[in-house]
Amino acid sequence: MGVVVSLEEGKKKPASVKPLVDLTRADMERVNQLILSKAGSDVQMIPEVANHLISSGGKRLRPMLTLAAASMFGYDGDHHVKLATSVEFMHTATLLHDDVVDESNLRRGKSTARTIWGNQASVLVGDFLLGQAFRMMVDVGSLDALDVLSTAAAVIAEGEVLQLSVAKNMETTEDDYLSVIRAKTAALFAAAAEVGPIIAKADKSSRAALRSFGMNLGYAFQMVDDALDYGGTAASLGKNVGDDFREGKITLPVILAFRRGTANEQAFWRKAIEGGESSDQNLEQALQLIQKYDALNDTIARALHYGTIARDALAPLPASSHKAALMEVIDFSIQRVN
């Protein structure tokens, strides 16, 4: 089943990350070199596990946000490279930890580190990458940047625990869901964007604009991811369709379908999610109910709402190629469902 987006957004010219990639290409080459350097260790398993995920083909959108946000305000030093690398290490560490908590077997179409090296190695290498991230933040010497990124690290950890507490609980509300994705996804997008103007010594309003842009982009990005889990393909997802269902994750499409369902349909959701009866047959029924109640289109509609807030956050800033590229990233993040 594909996601059908009956919204104006679907009629626009396809957006791309290419403008952002092109603008940050030279700096991203430096980031990639620093990633390889800082992921190195005399303990052989550390670079093996780290490079398995680092080299698995992610777009590295978050560090590109840091680089573009710094350049947008005229920064011409090299601290943005270290901060962008820190952001990517924080993200990678989160993925390593996520796969252990979620017992995931696929990540970006490849076997997860936990299935190859085990849960213990995945957690500990994630901790190593976090340590390296903080070392680079200290090297930069900006207390404001350190404060923003360290706060994000704590919030992400809180989000992990919050998600665990609401997993397999059909009483989870949409507000609960928003709290989880704010912590787990949006907080790092916001921090990645905000540290750019911080090291460029931009004014407070510019810093607030980039933080708001990042936060709301993060909301939209995660909502689209959650819609894709019920309406994408394994190839586009880099994981199995329905993984969230099998893991008992309460995402927005499930919340909407459950709230709108009949008593019998709600009983099905409780049996499937809370009771762990996540067979292929039950997944098919879940997909039918999500389609019946238009839960995917409504999830995308909410993503569009947050995308609009992200766009409005950038609107007052002077026109530039970096601003245009960041605007297009908003559209790209949402158009992934098409």
Salt bridges, closest charged atoms under 4 A:
GLU8 OE2 - LYS11 NZ 3.37
GLU9 OE1 - LYS12 NZ 3.53
ASP22 OD2 - LYS18 NZ 2.71
ASP22 OD1 - ARG25 NH2 2.47
ASP27 OD1 - ARG30 NH1 3.37
ASP27 OD2 - HIS80 NE2 2.93
ASP78 OD1 - HIS79 ND1 3.70
GLU88 OE2 - ARG60 NE 3.69
ASP98 OD1 - LYS184 NZ 3.33
ASP99 OD1 - ARG107 NH2 2.77
ASP102 OD2 - LYS249 NZ 2.98
ASP127 OD1 - HIS97 NE2 3.30
ASP144 OD2 - ARG207 NH1 3.53
GLU160 OE2 - LYS184 NZ 3.75
GLU171 OE2 - ARG270 NH2 2.65
GLU174 OE2 - ARG302 NE 2.62
GLU194 OE2 - ARG207 NE 2.51
GLU194 OE1 - ARG211 NH1 2.77
ASP225 OD1 - ARG336 NH1 2.74
ASP229 OD1 - LYS239 NZ 3.28
ASP243 OD1 - ARG246 NH1 3.40
ASP244 OD1 - LYS239 NZ 3.55
ASP244 OD1 - LYS249 NZ 3.85
GLU247 OE1 - LYS249 NZ 3.66
GLU265 OE2 - LYS292 NZ 2.61
GLU274 OE2 - ARG270 NH1 3.51
ASP280 OD1 - ARG246 NH2 3.81
ASP298 OD2 - ARG260 NH1 2.68
ASP331 OD1 - ARG311 NH2 2.47
